[in-house]
């Protein structure tokens, strides 16, 4: 989806990471964890996209970063995209950072 929308992929998971075996339900959740932020980046006019996944104990951590910047979580976003994903995955499972709030 990213390539067909002319996004430069600056980082993607390795083949080794792609070979991790996960339960079907986890795989479905991972698909959503990638699809929602990638769609958001496309709608925001991103030209570069970085996608990563790592393990933190028993948890998988998905990170998607793009170049438009300026995303500020607000009440206008409730019930859409990342908000819905957070409800699907459970409270505290989705964190959105803008360039202004990164550590």
DALIN-V718747 format. One record per helix or strand. SS is the DSSP state (2 for helix, 1 for strand). FROM is the first residue (numbers start at 1). LEN is the number of residues. Records with the same first field share a line. If there is no record, write none. Layout:
SS=FROM-LEN / FROM-LEN
//
This chain:
2=3-3 / 15-4 / 24-20 / 75-3 / 81-9
1=8-4 / 48-9 / 59-8
//
